[in-house]
């Protein structure tokens, strides 16, 4: 059964450190427009920033290569099917 290369998946990525602006800059520098949407969370106890990157399944290998080249300190986590719709909320 062929996989839908247009289907989206979420990749968990953990980056050591708490400087979210530095992590964001590094992610954007390494990945550019390869990701659709991402979320970012900080674990102050473990001093780790965790990202959920949403990307097309067919682009996942290239995205992972770019992460390894641009963020060698990052650690890959789970890959899961992304929800069909993404709800974005703007907080004021």
N, CA, C and O atoms as CSV, one atom per row, in Angstrom:
chain,resi,resn,atom,element,x,y,z
A,1,UNK,N,N,0.840,-1.178,0.000
A,1,UNK,CA,C,0.000,0.000,0.000
A,1,UNK,C,C,0.886,1.243,0.000
A,1,UNK,O,O,1.643,1.447,0.949
A,2,UNK,N,N,0.813,2.082,-1.043
A,2,UNK,CA,C,1.671,3.269,-1.096
A,2,UNK,C,C,1.270,4.287,-0.030
A,2,UNK,O,O,0.092,4.458,0.284
A,3,UNK,N,N,2.282,4.955,0.515
A,3,UNK,CA,C,2.019,5.983,1.517
A,3,UNK,C,C,1.777,7.317,0.830
A,3,UNK,O,O,2.385,7.612,-0.199
A,4,UNK,N,N,0.896,8.118,1.396
A,4,UNK,CA,C,0.608,9.450,0.879
A,4,UNK,C,C,1.757,10.371,1.273
A,4,UNK,O,O,1.892,10.748,2.437
A,5,UNK,N,N,2.582,10.731,0.292
A,5,UNK,CA,C,3.737,11.586,0.593
A,5,UNK,C,C,3.310,13.008,0.936
A,5,UNK,O,O,4.122,13.793,1.425
A,6,UNK,N,N,2.029,13.356,0.684
A,6,UNK,CA,C,1.512,14.668,1.033
A,6,UNK,C,C,0.941,14.713,2.441
A,6,UNK,O,O,0.689,15.789,2.984
A,7,UNK,N,N,0.736,13.517,3.040
A,7,UNK,CA,C,0.218,13.476,4.410
A,7,UNK,C,C,1.229,14.142,5.333
A,7,UNK,O,O,2.432,14.119,5.073
A,8,UNK,N,N,0.734,14.729,6.400
A,8,UNK,CA,C,1.618,15.435,7.325
A,8,UNK,C,C,1.873,14.596,8.570
A,8,UNK,O,O,1.010,13.853,9.037
A,9,UNK,N,N,3.088,14.742,9.090
A,9,UNK,CA,C,3.484,14.086,10.326
A,9,UNK,C,C,4.062,15.140,11.270
A,9,UNK,O,O,4.466,16.223,10.846
A,10,UNK,N,N,4.092,14.798,12.556
A,10,UNK,CA,C,4.722,15.649,13.564
A,10,UNK,C,C,5.965,14.931,14.072
A,10,UNK,O,O,5.910,13.766,14.468
A,11,UNK,N,N,7.068,15.633,14.056
A,11,UNK,CA,C,8.338,15.111,14.545
A,11,UNK,C,C,8.698,15.859,15.818
A,11,UNK,O,O,8.717,17.090,15.839
A,12,UNK,N,N,8.983,15.114,16.876
A,12,UNK,CA,C,9.433,15.718,18.128
A,12,UNK,C,C,10.942,15.908,18.048
A,12,UNK,O,O,11.678,15.015,17.628
A,13,UNK,N,N,11.382,17.087,18.459
A,13,UNK,CA,C,12.804,17.427,18.436
A,13,UNK,C,C,13.143,18.089,19.761
A,13,UNK,O,O,12.478,19.042,20.166
A,14,UNK,N,N,14.170,17.594,20.439
A,14,UNK,CA,C,14.605,18.182,21.706
A,14,UNK,C,C,15.971,18.823,21.514
A,14,UNK,O,O,16.890,18.218,20.961
A,15,UNK,N,N,16.084,20.074,21.986
A,15,UNK,CA,C,17.328,20.827,21.856
A,15,UNK,C,C,17.756,21.261,23.252
A,15,UNK,O,O,16.966,21.863,23.978
A,16,UNK,N,N,18.999,20.965,23.639
A,16,UNK,CA,C,19.458,21.397,24.961
A,16,UNK,C,C,19.458,22.919,25.067
A,16,UNK,O,O,19.831,23.613,24.121
A,17,UNK,N,N,19.043,23.426,26.207
A,17,UNK,CA,C,19.073,24.864,26.453
A,17,UNK,C,C,17.701,25.458,26.639
A,17,UNK,O,O,16.682,24.868,26.279
A,18,UNK,N,N,17.704,26.657,27.217
A,18,UNK,CA,C,16.450,27.350,27.527
A,18,UNK,C,C,16.250,28.630,26.723
A,18,UNK,O,O,15.208,29.273,26.850
A,19,UNK,N,N,17.199,29.005,25.919
A,19,UNK,CA,C,17.115,30.243,25.135
A,19,UNK,C,C,16.238,29.993,23.909
A,19,UNK,O,O,16.735,29.609,22.850
A,20,UNK,N,N,14.938,30.212,24.058
A,20,UNK,CA,C,14.003,29.892,22.977
A,20,UNK,C,C,14.255,30.710,21.717
A,20,UNK,O,O,14.045,30.216,20.609
A,21,UNK,N,N,14.698,31.938,21.866
A,21,UNK,CA,C,14.986,32.754,20.674
A,21,UNK,C,C,16.149,32.158,19.886
A,21,UNK,O,O,16.110,32.121,18.656
A,22,UNK,N,N,17.176,31.698,20.579
A,22,UNK,CA,C,18.312,31.067,19.901
A,22,UNK,C,C,17.880,29.771,19.217
A,22,UNK,O,O,18.315,29.479,18.103
A,23,UNK,N,N,17.028,28.999,19.881
A,23,UNK,CA,C,16.525,27.757,19.285
A,23,UNK,C,C,15.696,28.079,18.050
A,23,UNK,O,O,15.864,27.438,17.012
A,24,UNK,N,N,14.816,29.049,18.142
A,24,UNK,CA,C,13.989,29.442,16.985
A,24,UNK,C,C,14.855,29.868,15.807
A,24,UNK,O,O,14.623,29.450,14.673
A,25,UNK,N,N,15.865,30.712,16.087
A,25,UNK,CA,C,16.758,31.163,15.007
A,25,UNK,C,C,17.480,29.975,14.373
A,25,UNK,O,O,17.582,29.891,13.150
A,26,UNK,N,N,17.978,29.060,15.198
A,26,UNK,CA,C,18.699,27.890,14.688
A,26,UNK,C,C,17.780,27.007,13.843
A,26,UNK,O,O,18.180,26.522,12.785
A,27,UNK,N,N,16.548,26.801,14.314
A,27,UNK,CA,C,15.585,25.986,13.562
A,27,UNK,C,C,15.283,26.636,12.216
A,27,UNK,O,O,15.294,25.963,11.185
A,28,UNK,N,N,15.017,27.925,12.218
A,28,UNK,CA,C,14.704,28.614,10.957
A,28,UNK,C,C,15.908,28.646,10.015
A,28,UNK,O,O,15.750,28.525,8.800
A,29,UNK,N,N,17.098,28.805,10.569
A,29,UNK,CA,C,18.314,28.809,9.751
A,29,UNK,C,C,18.530,27.421,9.128
A,29,UNK,O,O,18.877,27.324,7.951
A,30,UNK,N,N,18.331,26.365,9.894
A,30,UNK,CA,C,18.568,25.004,9.408
A,30,UNK,C,C,17.458,24.491,8.496
A,30,UNK,O,O,17.732,23.782,7.528
A,31,UNK,N,N,16.207,24.843,8.798
A,31,UNK,CA,C,15.081,24.223,8.104
A,31,UNK,C,C,14.360,25.127,7.120
A,31,UNK,O,O,13.680,24.643,6.216
A,32,UNK,N,N,14.502,26.425,7.286
A,32,UNK,CA,C,13.837,27.340,6.359
A,32,UNK,C,C,12.356,27.063,6.241
A,32,UNK,O,O,11.651,26.991,7.248
A,33,UNK,N,N,11.875,26.906,5.010
A,33,UNK,CA,C,10.442,26.699,4.781
A,33,UNK,C,C,10.072,25.218,4.674
A,33,UNK,O,O,9.007,24.886,4.152
A,34,UNK,N,N,10.934,24.331,5.160
A,34,UNK,CA,C,10.635,22.894,5.114
A,34,UNK,C,C,9.517,22.490,6.072
A,34,UNK,O,O,8.879,21.456,5.872
A,35,UNK,N,N,9.272,23.291,7.105
A,35,UNK,CA,C,8.236,22.946,8.072
A,35,UNK,C,C,7.003,23.804,7.833
A,35,UNK,O,O,7.103,24.967,7.442
A,36,UNK,N,N,5.844,23.212,8.074
A,36,UNK,CA,C,4.587,23.949,7.935
A,36,UNK,C,C,4.330,24.776,9.190
A,36,UNK,O,O,4.177,25.996,9.129
A,37,UNK,N,N,4.285,24.089,10.324
A,37,UNK,CA,C,3.930,24.687,11.605
A,37,UNK,C,C,4.775,24.000,12.658
A,37,UNK,O,O,5.142,22.837,12.497
A,38,UNK,N,N,5.086,24.704,13.731
A,38,UNK,CA,C,5.732,24.037,14.848
A,38,UNK,C,C,5.286,24.661,16.147
A,38,UNK,O,O,4.849,25.811,16.192
A,39,UNK,N,N,5.404,23.879,17.202
A,39,UNK,CA,C,5.162,24.393,18.544
A,39,UNK,C,C,6.454,24.225,19.319
A,39,UNK,O,O,7.297,23.390,18.988
A,40,UNK,N,N,6.590,25.021,20.342
A,40,UNK,CA,C,7.811,25.029,21.138
A,40,UNK,C,C,7.426,25.049,22.605
A,40,UNK,O,O,6.556,25.818,23.014
A,41,UNK,N,N,8.075,24.202,23.399
A,41,UNK,CA,C,7.833,24.152,24.846
A,41,UNK,C,C,9.178,24.073,25.549
A,41,UNK,O,O,10.143,23.532,25.009
A,42,UNK,N,N,9.232,24.618,26.761
A,42,UNK,CA,C,10.472,24.651,27.527
A,42,UNK,C,C,10.309,23.841,28.806
A,42,UNK,O,O,9.331,24.000,29.536
A,43,UNK,N,N,11.273,22.977,29.064
A,43,UNK,CA,C,11.331,22.212,30.310
A,43,UNK,C,C,12.487,22.793,31.118
A,43,UNK,O,O,13.645,22.435,30.902
A,44,UNK,N,N,12.169,23.689,32.044
A,44,UNK,CA,C,13.220,24.373,32.807
A,44,UNK,C,C,13.947,23.423,33.746
A,44,UNK,O,O,15.126,23.625,34.036
A,45,UNK,N,N,13.275,22.412,34.215
A,45,UNK,CA,C,13.911,21.455,35.118
A,45,UNK,C,C,15.022,20.677,34.420
A,45,UNK,O,O,16.080,20.429,34.998
A,46,UNK,N,N,14.770,20.300,33.185
A,46,UNK,CA,C,15.773,19.537,32.427
A,46,UNK,C,C,16.613,20.417,31.510
A,46,UNK,O,O,17.549,19.930,30.877
A,47,UNK,N,N,16.293,21.701,31.430
A,47,UNK,CA,C,17.000,22.655,30.561
A,47,UNK,C,C,16.980,22.195,29.099
A,47,UNK,O,O,18.012,22.120,28.432
A,48,UNK,N,N,15.753,21.886,28.624
A,48,UNK,CA,C,15.569,21.404,27.259
A,48,UNK,C,C,14.398,22.143,26.623
A,48,UNK,O,O,13.370,22.377,27.258
A,49,UNK,N,N,14.575,22.501,25.364
A,49,UNK,CA,C,13.492,23.067,24.570
A,49,UNK,C,C,13.008,21.972,23.628
A,49,UNK,O,O,13.801,21.371,22.903
A,50,UNK,N,N,11.703,21.717,23.642
A,50,UNK,CA,C,11.120,20.670,22.802
A,50,UNK,C,C,10.259,21.313,21.732
A,50,UNK,O,O,9.458,22.205,22.012
A,51,UNK,N,N,10.435,20.848,20.503
A,51,UNK,CA,C,9.648,21.335,19.381
A,51,UNK,C,C,8.855,20.186,18.778
A,51,UNK,O,O,9.307,19.041,18.764
A,52,UNK,N,N,7.682,20.506,18.286
A,52,UNK,CA,C,6.884,19.591,17.480
A,52,UNK,C,C,6.862,20.204,16.082
A,52,UNK,O,O,6.236,21.242,15.867
A,53,UNK,N,N,7.539,19.568,15.139
A,53,UNK,CA,C,7.616,20.073,13.773
A,53,UNK,C,C,6.592,19.352,12.910
A,53,UNK,O,O,6.531,18.122,12.914
A,54,UNK,N,N,5.797,20.099,12.181
A,54,UNK,CA,C,4.781,19.514,11.290
A,54,UNK,C,C,5.292,19.630,9.869
A,54,UNK,O,O,5.601,20.726,9.401
A,55,UNK,N,N,5.384,18.498,9.178
A,55,UNK,CA,C,5.992,18.457,7.845
A,55,UNK,C,C,5.308,17.390,6.995
A,55,UNK,O,O,4.697,16.466,7.530
A,56,UNK,N,N,5.409,17.514,5.691
A,56,UNK,CA,C,4.889,16.480,4.791
A,56,UNK,C,C,5.727,15.212,4.951
A,56,UNK,O,O,6.953,15.273,5.052
A,57,UNK,N,N,5.063,14.084,4.973
A,57,UNK,CA,C,5.754,12.796,5.155
A,57,UNK,C,C,6.865,12.612,4.125
A,57,UNK,O,O,7.941,12.119,4.462
A,58,UNK,N,N,6.622,12.996,2.892
A,58,UNK,CA,C,7.624,12.838,1.835
A,58,UNK,C,C,8.855,13.700,2.028
A,58,UNK,O,O,9.896,13.430,1.429
A,59,UNK,N,N,8.757,14.733,2.854
A,59,UNK,CA,C,9.883,15.632,3.107
A,59,UNK,C,C,10.597,15.318,4.420
A,59,UNK,O,O,11.548,16.008,4.786
A,60,UNK,N,N,10.146,14.283,5.130
A,60,UNK,CA,C,10.676,13.992,6.462
A,60,UNK,C,C,12.166,13.656,6.442
A,60,UNK,O,O,12.915,14.165,7.276
A,61,UNK,N,N,12.609,12.819,5.520
A,61,UNK,CA,C,14.033,12.431,5.477
A,61,UNK,C,C,14.917,13.645,5.235
A,61,UNK,O,O,15.950,13.796,5.887
A,62,UNK,N,N,14.529,14.505,4.313
A,62,UNK,CA,C,15.318,15.707,4.036
A,62,UNK,C,C,15.324,16.646,5.242
A,62,UNK,O,O,16.342,17.269,5.542
A,63,UNK,N,N,14.190,16.743,5.928
A,63,UNK,CA,C,14.109,17.577,7.125
A,63,UNK,C,C,15.044,17.039,8.212
A,63,UNK,O,O,15.749,17.808,8.865
A,64,UNK,N,N,15.048,15.731,8.400
A,64,UNK,CA,C,15.915,15.130,9.413
A,64,UNK,C,C,17.391,15.327,9.056
A,64,UNK,O,O,18.212,15.574,9.939
A,65,UNK,N,N,17.732,15.220,7.771
A,65,UNK,CA,C,19.104,15.505,7.336
A,65,UNK,C,C,19.490,16.945,7.662
A,65,UNK,O,O,20.596,17.210,8.133
A,66,UNK,N,N,18.563,17.877,7.404
A,66,UNK,CA,C,18.832,19.292,7.678
A,66,UNK,C,C,18.992,19.537,9.181
A,66,UNK,O,O,19.832,20.337,9.594
A,67,UNK,N,N,18.192,18.854,9.993
A,67,UNK,CA,C,18.331,18.990,11.451
A,67,UNK,C,C,19.710,18.501,11.888
A,67,UNK,O,O,20.388,19.173,12.665
A,68,UNK,N,N,20.129,17.336,11.393
A,68,UNK,CA,C,21.425,16.786,11.786
A,68,UNK,C,C,22.570,17.695,11.369
A,68,UNK,O,O,23.569,17.796,12.081
A,69,UNK,N,N,22.439,18.357,10.225
A,69,UNK,CA,C,23.494,19.260,9.758
A,69,UNK,C,C,23.476,20.593,10.498
A,69,UNK,O,O,24.532,21.125,10.843
A,70,UNK,N,N,22.292,21.134,10.743
A,70,UNK,CA,C,22.183,22.470,11.320
A,70,UNK,C,C,22.043,22.529,12.828
A,70,UNK,O,O,22.366,23.547,13.442
A,71,UNK,N,N,21.565,21.447,13.435
A,71,UNK,CA,C,21.372,21.378,14.890
A,71,UNK,C,C,21.926,20.048,15.405
A,71,UNK,O,O,21.163,19.209,15.884
A,72,UNK,N,N,23.235,19.845,15.314
A,72,UNK,CA,C,23.791,18.538,15.677
A,72,UNK,C,C,23.569,18.149,17.136
A,72,UNK,O,O,23.665,16.971,17.480
A,73,UNK,N,N,23.275,19.115,17.994
A,73,UNK,CA,C,23.021,18.820,19.402
A,73,UNK,C,C,21.586,18.369,19.658
A,73,UNK,O,O,21.258,17.944,20.766
A,74,UNK,N,N,20.730,18.458,18.645
A,74,UNK,CA,C,19.316,18.096,18.790
A,74,UNK,C,C,19.151,16.585,18.862
A,74,UNK,O,O,19.969,15.821,18.350
A,75,UNK,N,N,18.067,16.180,19.512
A,75,UNK,CA,C,17.730,14.764,19.663
A,75,UNK,C,C,16.341,14.546,19.075
A,75,UNK,O,O,15.404,15.281,19.387
A,76,UNK,N,N,16.216,13.535,18.228
A,76,UNK,CA,C,14.928,13.204,17.643
A,76,UNK,C,C,14.080,12.437,18.637
A,76,UNK,O,O,14.588,11.643,19.429
A,77,UNK,N,N,12.787,12.684,18.584
A,77,UNK,CA,C,11.825,11.956,19.399
A,77,UNK,C,C,10.830,11.272,18.488
A,77,UNK,O,O,11.154,10.893,17.363
A,78,UNK,N,N,9.630,11.122,18.980
A,78,UNK,CA,C,8.578,10.390,18.267
A,78,UNK,C,C,8.148,11.092,16.984
A,78,UNK,O,O,8.206,12.315,16.863
A,79,UNK,N,N,7.719,10.274,16.038
A,79,UNK,CA,C,7.087,10.756,14.803
A,79,UNK,C,C,5.661,10.228,14.833
A,79,UNK,O,O,5.440,9.029,15.006
A,80,UNK,N,N,4.697,11.123,14.665
A,80,UNK,CA,C,3.289,10.725,14.720
A,80,UNK,C,C,2.527,11.385,13.581
A,80,UNK,O,O,2.943,12.414,13.050
A,81,UNK,N,N,1.426,10.788,13.223
A,81,UNK,CA,C,0.551,11.380,12.208
A,81,UNK,C,C,0.032,12.706,12.728
A,81,UNK,O,O,-0.425,12.798,13.867
A,82,UNK,N,N,0.101,13.719,11.904
A,82,UNK,CA,C,-0.400,15.042,12.292
A,82,UNK,C,C,-1.915,15.070,12.139
A,82,UNK,O,O,-2.472,14.407,11.264
A,83,UNK,N,N,-2.575,15.842,12.996
A,83,UNK,CA,C,-4.027,16.009,12.815
A,83,UNK,C,C,-4.315,16.645,11.466
A,83,UNK,O,O,-3.475,17.359,10.919
A,84,UNK,N,N,-5.500,16.388,10.931
A,84,UNK,CA,C,-5.860,16.921,9.619
A,84,UNK,C,C,-5.928,18.441,9.597
A,84,UNK,O,O,-5.613,19.068,8.585
A,85,UNK,N,N,-6.331,19.021,10.693
A,85,UNK,CA,C,-6.437,20.482,10.764
A,85,UNK,C,C,-5.617,20.967,11.942
A,85,UNK,O,O,-5.498,20.285,12.960
A,86,UNK,N,N,-5.060,22.144,11.791
A,86,UNK,CA,C,-4.275,22.746,12.867
A,86,UNK,C,C,-5.033,23.964,13.368
A,86,UNK,O,O,-5.375,24.856,12.592
A,87,UNK,N,N,-5.290,23.995,14.654
A,87,UNK,CA,C,-5.938,25.145,15.262
A,87,UNK,C,C,-4.871,26.055,15.844
A,87,UNK,O,O,-4.140,25.661,16.753
A,88,UNK,N,N,-4.782,27.245,15.332
A,88,UNK,CA,C,-3.816,28.205,15.841
A,88,UNK,C,C,-4.567,29.279,16.610
A,88,UNK,O,O,-5.568,29.816,16.134
A,89,UNK,N,N,-4.084,29.582,17.786
A,89,UNK,CA,C,-4.700,30.630,18.582
A,89,UNK,C,C,-3.688,31.745,18.796
A,89,UNK,O,O,-2.517,31.495,19.080
A,90,UNK,N,N,-4.145,32.938,18.658
A,90,UNK,CA,C,-3.315,34.089,18.918
A,90,UNK,C,C,-3.633,34.570,20.319
A,90,UNK,O,O,-4.779,34.902,20.622
A,91,UNK,N,N,-2.634,34.609,21.162
A,91,UNK,CA,C,-2.819,35.077,22.532
A,91,UNK,C,C,-2.479,36.559,22.615
A,91,UNK,O,O,-1.447,37.000,22.109
A,92,UNK,N,N,-3.335,37.303,23.242
A,92,UNK,CA,C,-3.101,38.750,23.388
A,92,UNK,C,C,-2.587,39.050,24.750
A,92,UNK,O,O,-2.328,40.210,25.071
